[in-house]
Amino acid sequence: MRAAIVGAGVVGLTTAVCLREAGVEAHVVTRDAPQDTTSAVAAALWYPYRALPIDRVTAWSAATYAWLAGLAGTDGSGVRMLPGTELMAAGAPDPWWRDAVPDLRRTSAGLRLTAPAVDMSVHLPWLVARLRALREEAGRNPDEPYEVIAELEPDADPAPYREAGATWWLVAPDWEGISVDRVRGAIRERP
Ligand SMILES: Cc1cc2nc3c(=O)[nH]c(=O)nc-3n(C[C@H](O)[C@H](O)[C@H](O)COP(=O)(O)OP(=O)(O)OC[C@H]3O[C@@H](n4cnc5c(N)ncnc54)[C@H](O)[C@@H]3O)c2cc1C
């Protein structure tokens, strides 16, 4: 099975790693390189914030916590577990996401918990290297581009991309008002 993922921020790259680990030939299609994304400037502390619905977000947060906690033991991933205290008014209710954290507890100082913290300047290149390693493990040529830039000019020839091993590409995207949905549509059409 093949999959195209739009976006090379932490979400797109992590999705591609998970898919490749599951045996899917995943390709990342992106406008900006990982170091030019919002992900690259994030403080990147795990902390659920203003998202709904609560039950789904708590479950997703728990899954993300577990994924990042697993990576914290991996050399070079840029993930570490950071213990800390959130100051709270006495009598304030527990946070709605408390079930997502294994070691959350109330103290006189506030809410004690350990949360994953990610150094994105290390983690994004680590994800890219992991994609490359997974492709190698799958027996594919490590020199092939894993991502296909989505900025072909209207008269550009996609042949070099194809020759370089690209599986998906976009032709003539109209950057005025372009949306991810439109990009998805263009990908499906294939030249
Ligand atoms: C200053 C700051 C601090 C933050 N701190 C935290 C924090 O502590 N904890 C936390 O959880 N979150 C934090 N965030 C939020 C976090 O950075 C984002 O939620 C997260 O990076 C989003 O990741 P993403 O992969 O979805 O998107 P992005 O990193 O924005 O990546 C989007 C990707 O999609 C591509 N793309 C977009 N449109 C197209 C298109 N039409 N065609 C092709 N490609 C396209 C882009 O080129 C890019 O590669 C912070 C954000 C900022 C700005």
The ligand as an SDF file (V2000), in Angstrom:
LIG
                    3D

 53 58  0  0  0  0  0  0  0  0999 V2000
    5.8070   29.8230   19.3680 C   0  0  0  0  0  0  0  0  0  0  0  0
    5.0590   28.5030   19.3760 C   0  0  0  0  0  0  0  0  0  0  0  0
    5.1400   27.6870   20.4780 C   0  0  0  0  0  0  0  0  0  0  0  0
    4.4360   26.4780   20.5060 C   0  0  0  0  0  0  0  0  0  0  0  0
    4.5600   25.6710   21.5910 N   0  0  0  0  0  0  0  0  0  0  0  0
    3.8860   24.5150   21.6460 C   0  0  0  0  0  0  0  0  0  0  0  0
    4.0150   23.6440   22.7660 C   0  0  0  0  0  0  0  0  0  0  0  0
    4.7270   23.9300   23.7390 O   0  0  0  0  0  0  0  0  0  0  0  0
    3.3250   22.4660   22.7550 N   0  0  0  0  0  0  0  0  0  0  0  0
    2.5120   22.1160   21.7070 C   0  0  0  0  0  0  0  0  0  0  0  0
    1.9050   21.0330   21.7470 O   0  0  0  0  0  0  0  0  0  0  0  0
    2.3710   22.9300   20.6320 N   0  0  0  0  0  0  0  0  0  0  0  0
    3.0340   24.1040   20.5860 C   0  0  0  0  0  0  0  0  0  0  0  0
    2.8880   24.9310   19.5000 N   0  0  0  0  0  0  0  0  0  0  0  0
    1.9900   24.4950   18.4310 C   0  0  0  0  0  0  0  0  0  0  0  0
    2.7130   23.5000   17.5210 C   0  0  0  0  0  0  0  0  0  0  0  0
    3.8930   24.1100   17.0430 O   0  0  0  0  0  0  0  0  0  0  0  0
    1.8120   23.1160   16.3450 C   0  0  0  0  0  0  0  0  0  0  0  0
    0.5540   22.6670   16.8070 O   0  0  0  0  0  0  0  0  0  0  0  0
    2.4550   22.0060   15.5390 C   0  0  0  0  0  0  0  0  0  0  0  0
    3.7970   22.3350   15.1980 O   0  0  0  0  0  0  0  0  0  0  0  0
    1.6380   21.7370   14.2900 C   0  0  0  0  0  0  0  0  0  0  0  0
    2.3450   20.7680   13.5680 O   0  0  0  0  0  0  0  0  0  0  0  0
    1.8970   20.3790   12.1170 P   0  0  0  0  0  0  0  0  0  0  0  0
    2.8420   19.3270   11.6310 O   0  0  0  0  0  0  0  0  0  0  0  0
    0.4270   20.0560   12.1270 O   0  0  0  0  0  0  0  0  0  0  0  0
    1.9830   21.7270   11.2720 O   0  0  0  0  0  0  0  0  0  0  0  0
    3.2360   22.5840   10.7220 P   0  0  0  0  0  0  0  0  0  0  0  0
    4.4450   22.4180   11.5490 O   0  0  0  0  0  0  0  0  0  0  0  0
    2.6780   23.9570   10.5270 O   0  0  0  0  0  0  0  0  0  0  0  0
    3.5210   21.9430    9.3270 O   0  0  0  0  0  0  0  0  0  0  0  0
    2.6020   22.0810    8.2690 C   0  0  0  0  0  0  0  0  0  0  0  0
    3.2120   21.4600    7.0250 C   0  0  0  0  0  0  0  0  0  0  0  0
    2.2120   21.4420    6.0020 O   0  0  0  0  0  0  0  0  0  0  0  0
    2.7700   22.0100    4.8080 C   0  0  0  0  0  0  0  0  0  0  0  0
    1.6990   22.5880    4.0150 N   0  0  0  0  0  0  0  0  0  0  0  0
    0.7620   23.4730    4.4170 C   0  0  0  0  0  0  0  0  0  0  0  0
   -0.0510   23.7540    3.3860 N   0  0  0  0  0  0  0  0  0  0  0  0
    0.3910   23.0280    2.3230 C   0  0  0  0  0  0  0  0  0  0  0  0
   -0.0290   22.8860    0.9800 C   0  0  0  0  0  0  0  0  0  0  0  0
   -1.0900   23.5790    0.5240 N   0  0  0  0  0  0  0  0  0  0  0  0
    0.6630   22.0620    0.1690 N   0  0  0  0  0  0  0  0  0  0  0  0
    1.7410   21.3530    0.6330 C   0  0  0  0  0  0  0  0  0  0  0  0
    2.1690   21.4570    1.8990 N   0  0  0  0  0  0  0  0  0  0  0  0
    1.5020   22.2870    2.7180 C   0  0  0  0  0  0  0  0  0  0  0  0
    3.7520   23.0430    5.3090 C   0  0  0  0  0  0  0  0  0  0  0  0
    4.6900   23.3740    4.3050 O   0  0  0  0  0  0  0  0  0  0  0  0
    4.3900   22.2690    6.4650 C   0  0  0  0  0  0  0  0  0  0  0  0
    5.3940   21.3860    5.9730 O   0  0  0  0  0  0  0  0  0  0  0  0
    3.6050   26.1060   19.4180 C   0  0  0  0  0  0  0  0  0  0  0  0
    3.5280   26.9610   18.3110 C   0  0  0  0  0  0  0  0  0  0  0  0
    4.2510   28.1270   18.2790 C   0  0  0  0  0  0  0  0  0  0  0  0
    4.1700   29.0110   17.0560 C   0  0  0  0  0  0  0  0  0  0  0  0
  1  2  1  0
  2  3  1  0
  2 52  2  0
  3  4  2  0
  4  5  1  0
  4 50  1  0
  5  6  2  0
  6  7  1  0
  6 13  1  0
  7  8  2  0
  7  9  1  0
  9 10  1  0
 10 11  2  0
 10 12  1  0
 12 13  2  0
 13 14  1  0
 14 15  1  0
 14 50  1  0
 15 16  1  0
 16 17  1  0
 16 18  1  0
 18 19  1  0
 18 20  1  0
 20 21  1  0
 20 22  1  0
 22 23  1  0
 23 24  1  0
 24 25  2  0
 24 26  1  0
 24 27  1  0
 27 28  1  0
 28 29  2  0
 28 30  1  0
 28 31  1  0
 31 32  1  0
 32 33  1  0
 33 34  1  0
 33 48  1  0
 34 35  1  0
 35 36  1  0
 35 46  1  0
 36 37  1  0
 36 45  1  0
 37 38  2  0
 38 39  1  0
 39 40  1  0
 39 45  2  0
 40 41  1  0
 40 42  2  0
 42 43  1  0
 43 44  2  0
 44 45  1  0
 46 47  1  0
 46 48  1  0
 48 49  1  0
 50 51  2  0
 51 52  1  0
 52 53  1  0
M  END
$$$$
